[in-house]
Amino acid sequence: MSVKVVDASAIGALLFGEPEGDEVSLALHDVEMVAPPLIDIEIASICLKKIRLYPEKRESLRKAFELFFLLDIEKIDVEYPAVLRLAEQTGLTAYDSCYLWVSRTMNAELVTLDKKLRNVPFA
């Protein structure tokens, strides 16, 4: 089974029924998912943003958020000095650089909907 790094944009699309969710679902079929630990707070932040935009959907959004914790995503600790260097080199945020660092360190494909992150060369 192959390993893929998933970021919050991809998992958020799956959980919250965004149009790109089908694309993400196909990309993650029969793979082991890994991510840096910050994915937890990023998914919470996405959910909160959606609750504020769509308060009438609060309960369904919270239920979708709870499903996140049932996903089998292995959390990989990152080396923050290396992440900072990577952010400086690529122009990415420190958050996005965490995902890129995991991807490069594990030599694993990164599944993301973030166009800037997706377009950074692998190595």
C-alpha positions in Angstrom: 0.0 0.0 0.0 1.4 3.4 -0.9 1.7 6.3 1.5 0.4 9.8 0.7 0.6 13.0 2.6 -2.7 14.7 3.0 -3.2 18.4 3.8 -6.2 20.1 5.3 -7.5 21.4 2.0 -7.9 17.9 0.7 -9.4 16.4 3.9 -11.6 19.4 4.3 -13.0 18.9 0.8 -13.8 15.3 1.7 -15.4 16.0 5.1 -17.4 19.1 4.2 -18.7 17.9 0.8 -16.9 20.3 -1.4 -16.9 19.7 -5.2 -13.3 18.6 -5.2 -14.1 15.9 -2.6 -14.5 13.3 -5.4 -11.1 14.1 -6.8 -9.5 13.7 -3.4 -11.4 10.5 -2.7 -10.0 8.9 -5.9 -6.5 10.1 -5.0 -6.7 8.6 -1.5 -8.2 5.2 -2.5 -6.3 2.4 -0.9 -3.4 4.4 0.5 -1.9 5.1 3.9 -2.5 8.7 4.9 0.1 10.8 6.8 0.1 14.4 7.8 1.8 16.7 10.3 0.0 17.1 13.6 -1.2 20.6 12.7 -3.8 19.1 10.4 -6.0 18.7 13.5 -6.2 22.4 14.2 -6.5 23.3 10.5 -9.5 21.0 10.1 -11.1 22.6 13.2 -10.4 26.0 11.7 -12.0 25.1 8.4 -15.1 23.8 10.3 -15.4 26.9 12.4 -15.1 29.1 9.3 -17.9 27.1 7.7 -20.1 27.3 10.8 -19.7 31.1 10.8 -20.6 31.3 7.1 -23.5 28.8 7.3 -24.8 28.8 10.9 -27.9 26.9 9.8 -25.6 24.0 8.9 -23.9 24.0 12.3 -24.9 20.5 13.4 -24.1 18.8 10.1 -20.7 20.6 10.0 -19.9 19.5 13.5 -20.8 15.9 12.7 -18.6 16.0 9.6 -15.8 17.4 11.8 -16.2 14.5 14.2 -15.7 12.1 11.3 -12.2 13.5 10.9 -11.1 11.8 14.0 -12.2 8.4 12.6 -9.9 8.8 9.6 -6.7 6.7 9.8 -4.2 9.5 9.4 -0.8 8.9 10.9 0.7 12.1 12.4 4.3 12.7 11.6 6.3 15.1 13.7 8.2 17.7 11.7 11.6 19.3 12.2 10.7 23.0 12.6 14.1 24.5 11.7 13.9 22.5 8.4 10.3 23.6 7.9 11.4 27.3 8.4 14.2 26.9 5.8 11.8 25.3 3.4 9.3 28.1 3.8 12.0 30.7 3.2 13.2 28.8 0.1 9.7 28.2 -1.4 7.8 31.3 -0.4 5.1 29.0 1.2 3.7 29.6 4.7 5.2 27.7 7.6 1.9 25.7 7.7 2.1 24.6 4.1 5.8 23.9 4.5 5.1 21.4 7.2 3.1 19.3 4.6 5.8 19.7 2.0 8.5 18.7 4.5 6.7 15.5 5.4 6.1 14.8 1.7 9.8 15.2 0.9 11.1 13.4 4.0 8.9 10.4 3.3 9.3 10.6 -0.5 5.5 10.5 -0.7 3.0 12.2 -2.9 1.3 15.2 -1.5 -2.5 15.4 -1.9 -3.6 19.0 -1.8 -6.0 21.4 -3.4 -3.8 24.3 -2.7 -2.4 25.4 -6.1 0.6 27.2 -4.7 1.6 24.2 -2.6 0.8 21.8 -5.5 3.1 23.7 -7.9 6.2 23.6 -5.7 8.8 21.2 -7.2 9.0 18.0 -5.2 12.7 18.3 -4.5 
